[in-house]
Amino acid sequence: MATTYSRSTSTTRSNGYEVMQASHTAVSIKDSIKRIKLIDAQASWQGDVAGSVRSLVVSAKRLQELLKQWSLGQATETQVSDAYVRFGTDFNATITAFKCHKIDLRCGLNMASVTTTSLPGLTLLGQGKVRDVYATSSPDHLLFVATDRISAYDVILKNGIPDKGKLLTQLSLFWFEKLGHIIPNHFVTADVDKMPEEVRQYKDQLAGRAMLVKKASVVPLEAIVRGYLSGSAWNEYKKSGTVHGIKVPAGLVESEKFPEPIFTPSTKAEQGEHDENISPEQAAKLIGEELYMEISTAALQLYKTAADYALTRGVILADTKFEFGLVTSPSGEKSLILIDELLTPDSSRYWPLSSYAPGGPQPSFDKQYLRDWLVSQGFRKGLESGAEGHEGEGWVIEESVVEGTRKRYAEALELLMN
């Protein structure tokens, strides 16, 4: 859609639609309107960009209506021509506004990543690697906003992945619904119109990337389940034949499937710190034996159910990380719920089943692509703040890697949700 429009001198009824196709670089007007509607629905901008998009939607709908009437002989060539010129003018104005704000119309996606949020009047309680958490007027609920920030090796990169937050939210909502029979979760609604009044005023900024969730006391444990030998587990296995201190069969190769999924917890580090792999015994001591057993049982069941489903979609769920919280009932009884995101490419390893070959790294639909690039640029422990010689400047993802990461996330969502 990155083109400009000029008025065609041809307005004959026989070739008018073809003229418009040529002017629109072979994209049909019907497809164009679908894209424009998608842009409008996903918009998180304001001011001149929002105004241009709204005008474009109106003129596109008018042109579509007149094209239909024209084909039935109910509209004149002059009416169609004038509507086409109006559409072209609005399109060019939108292109100009988007370029000023470094936004690209390709695929109907906002290509300017949202790495920070600004919601005056709401109290920002915290910023994680991806999510901004706000208080609401409801004492029992929080607002979770998934930004486009991305991290690797616990380092937040300076630039984000466009629309990543929306992709993560869509996939989390899918899994919350699909796995809700196993354990309750914190999700309340993703419909901004059903959120507290002070939140609704920011609908344009929040639509598609926000969730209203139940408040919970976070259990300080990363509940990792591994079905395949990869990542840090493979590194430990090569050295000691164990995974998180757990003895596993000898002779396994990288990416090989375990006989049964295993629960491999880690500590939940503060922002900027590294999570630390720990043994089940250490985890039970950290949070208590009873709570540990409840979490490990739920996590294994969640993983097995999700992994079985993913295989039917041609995807291997190699491993994933769950987070849990405790909510208190009016009677004072505490119960365990699932919190944060769920089974996204940020928290999971997804591999294509069609190319699976144990004995080495696998192609992936997750952050491994970004991790590999970061290492190739010289990243290592101790250089979290920037490349050697550029410490303190942070790490900036190359544009091709940004697009490659976004493409992998979108493909995972498409395969799993169809």
N, C-alpha and C positions, 0 to 999 in steps of 0.2 A: 504493500500500500504506500510505500514511500515514493510518491510521484506527485506531479502537479496537473491541474486540469486547465484546459482551454476550450472555448466554445467551438463546437463542430459546425462547419458550414452545411453539413448534410442533415436534413430533417425529414427525409422521406420515410414513409411508414414501413417500407420493406426492409430497410437496413438500419433503422434507428437503434435497435438493441445491439446490433453488431458494432456500431460506432461507439456506443457507450462501453462495450467490452474492450475495444481497442484502447480507448482513452483511459480505461481502468486497468491497464496492463493485464488483460485477459482474466481479471477477476470479475465474476458476474455480480450484478447489482444486488441480487438476493444474498450471495455470500458476503458482500460488503456490509449489508445492513446487519447480518448476524454478527459480524465482527464488531461493528460499531456498538451494537447492543451489549456485547460482551465487555467492551471497553467501558461503557457507561456503568454496567453492573459492578465492575471491579474497581471503579475509579476511587482513588484515595487522595486526589489533588483538589485544589480549590482555585478561586479567582478566574483568571483569563482562560486557563486550560479547561476548567469545568464548564465555563460558559461556551467555549468553542465546541466541546463535545456535545453539550445539550442542543446547540443549534444544528449541529451536524445530524444528530438523531432525528430531529424534526424534519429537516429538509430531505433526509434519506427516506423517511416514511412517506412523505408527500410525493417524492419521485416514484417510489414503488407503487403507490396508489394510482398515480396518473398513468404509469406504464400499463397497469392492468386495465384501466379504463380505455386507454388508447388501443390496446389489442382488441377491445370489444367495439371500437368505433364510437366510444362515449367521451373521448377527450380529443382536443385538436393537437396538431403538430406544434403549434405555437406554445400551447400550455406545457407540453412535454419538454420542449426546448428551453423555455424559461425556467422550469423546475430543475432541469439538468444544470443550467448555468448557476442557479442558486446553490445546488448541491456542490458543484465544483468550487464555488466561492467559499462556502463553509468548510469544505475539505481542505483547501489551501490554507485557510485561517487556522485550522486545527493543526496542520503540519507545522506551521510557523510557531504556534504556541508550544507544541510538543518539543520542537528543537530547542527553543529558548530554555526549557526546563529539563533538557537532556532525557526526553522520554521517546521511546520508539514504538510505532504502531504495529510492528510485526506481530502476527498471531493474536492480535487483540490483547496483548499483555502490557502492563506498565513496566517498562524496562529500566526505570530508575528504582533502585532498591531502597527499601525503607529500613534504615538501620537504627533510627531513633523514633520515639513517639513524643507527641506534645499534646497533653490533654489538660489545659488550664482548668482549675476548679476540682480536679481529681488528685488525690494524694498518691504519689508514686511510692510504693512500698519497697520495691527492689527491682533490679535488672539482672537477669541471668544471662547465660551465653546467647540465648535466643529471645526469651520472653521478658516483657515488661509487665510487672504486676501492680495493679492499682487497687486501692480501697474503694468501696462503694458505700452508698447510704444504707445498704442492707448489712446488718451486723454478721450475717451468716454467709456472705458471698464475697468473692474477689473477682476482679476483671483480669483475665489473662490475655495479653496481646502478643501474638507471634510476629516478630519482626523478620527481616530478611538477613539478619546477622548470621554468620556461620563461624564455627570454631573447628580447629583441628589440633589434636594433642593438647587440649584445654586452653588453646590460644585463640582469642577472637580476632579474626582477620579484619583489616581496616575497611574493606568494601564488602558488600553483601551480594546475595544471589537474588536477582529480581523475582518477586512473587513467591519466594521460597516459603515465607510465613503462611501464605494462603494454601500452598500445596500441603504443608505439614498439618495445617488445621483440618483440611478436607480429609486427609488420610486418618488422622486421629479420631475424627467424628465417625468415620466408617468403622474403625476397629472398636470404639467404645460401644457402638450399637451391636456389632457382631459378637462381642465377647462379654456383653453385659450380664449374661446368665451365669458366668463363672464367679464374678465378684463385683460388687457395686463400685461405681467410679464417681469422680467429682463433677462430671459434666452436668450443667443445668440447661443452658441454651446458647446457641450461636446466632440467634435472631436478635439483632441489636434493638429492634422495635419492642422486644419483650424484656429488655434490660432496664435497670433503674433510669429515671428521667435524666439524671446528670450525665449518663453515658450516651443516651440516644442522640444528643446534640452533635456527637462526633461520628455519626453513622458513616459518612463518606470516607473517613479515615480508617474506621474499624471493620467495615463490612468484609467478610471473608477471612479475617485474620484474628478475630476476637472470640473468646468464650467467657461466659459467666459460669463460675465454678463454686463449689462448696468450699468453705474454709476448712482446713485440716491441719493437724500437727504433723509435720513431715517426719517420717522415720529416717534417721541418718544412715541410710544404707542404699547403695546401688544394687538392685536385684537383677543380676545378669544371668541369663540362661544361654548356654552354648550347645548347639547341636552338631557343630563342625569345628575342627581344629584349625583356628586361624588367629591372626592378630597377636596380641600379647600372650595369648594362651599357647600359640605355636612357639613363640620365643622361649617361654618358660619350659615347655615340653622338651625342646631340643637340649636344654641345659640339664634338666633334672628328671625328665620322664613324668612330671606332674603338671597339673593345671590348678592354680590357686591352692597348691599344697595337696591336691587330691591325686592319688595314684590312678593312672589310666593305663589301658593296654599298651604294651610295648610294640614297636614296629609301625606305628601310625605315620602317615605322611601328611604334609601340609594340605589343609582343606578337606581332609578325610572326615567322614561322618562318624561320630561316636556311636557305640552300640546303643546308648540311651542318652538323651539330653542331660546335661549336668548343670546344677545351680552353682554359680561361681560369683560370690558377692565381692563388692569393693566398698571402700569408704566413700562417703559423699563429701567431697572437698569444698572449701569455700571458693568464691570467685577468684580466679587467677592461680589457684593451687591445683595440684594434680591428685586425681583419685588414686587410691592405692589398693591393689588387689590383696585380698585377705582370704584366709581359710574359712570354711564353715564354722569351725570351732571359735575362731576369733570373732566372727559375725554374731554368733549366738551369745558370746560373752558381752559384746557391745550393746545389743538391744534386748537381750533376754531370750532364754531358750524357747519359751512358749510362742512369743511373737515371731522369732526366727522360723519356727516350724510352720506357722501359719503363712508367712510370706513365701517361703521356699515352695510350699505345696501349691499355693495359688500361682506363683510365677511359672512353675513347670507346667501346670495345666494350661495356663494362658499361652505359653510358647507352643506346646504340642498342638493345641487347637488351631492356632494361627499358622503354624508351619504346615500342617496338613492341608489347610485351605490354600495357602500360597502355592503348594505343589500343583494343585488343580488349575492354577493360573499360569503355570510354567515358570514359577519363581521359587528359589530356595531361600528360606529364612535361615541364614547360617547361625546368627545369634542376635540377641536383643537385650535391652536394658529396661527394666520397669522401675517405677518409683511408687511408693506407698505412703499413705497418711492415716491418721487416726481421727475420727470424728466422735464427738460426745453427744449422746442422746439426752433428751430432757430428764431422763431418770439418772443420768450420770454415767451410764455404761458406755465404754469406748468400743468402737468397731473399726475394722480395717477396710480401707477403700483404696482404689487405684487412682493415682493423681498424675499431673503433668501431661506430657504428650504420650502417645501410644503407638509403638511399632512403625515409626517413621524412618526414613533414610538417615535422619540425624542420630537416631538411637539404635539402629539395627543394621546388620549386614544383609543385603539382598543380592543374590546372584541369579543370573539367567540359567534355568535348568538345561536348556538346549546345549550350552557350551561347557557344562560342568565336567571337570577332569581333575580328580585328586592328584596331588603331587606337586602343586605350586599355587601361586596366587590365582584368584578367579576374577574375571570381569565382574563389575558390580554396578548396582543402581544406587550407590550410597556415597558417603564421604571418603571412601578409600581412594577414589580418583583424586580428590583434593589433597589428601594426606600424601599420596605418592608424589604429586607435583611439589608440595611444600618441601619434602625431603630432597627432591632433585634440585631445589634452589639453595640447598645448604642448611636447611633447618636441622637443629639438634637441641638436645636439652641444654639449657643455658643461653639459648638465643631466642627466647620467647618474645623479647621486645623488638626484634628486628634482625635482619641479616648481619653477618659478621662485617664490622666496619660501619654499620648503619644501625647500631643498637639504639633503641628509643624511638625509632621511626615507624615501628610496626611492620606488618607484612601485608602487602597489597597483592591481590590475586590478579593474574593476567586475564585480559578480556576473554581469550579463547577458553581458559579454564573456568571462568564464570559461566560462560554459555554451555560448556560441556557438563558442568555440575548441574545446572538448571535442567538441561535435557535429560540427564539420568534420573533426577527426582521426578520430573514429569512423566517419564516412561514407567517408573515404578508405580506411580499412582494410577496410570492408565491400565496397566496390566492387572493390578490387584482389584481395582474398582470397575474395570471394563467400561 
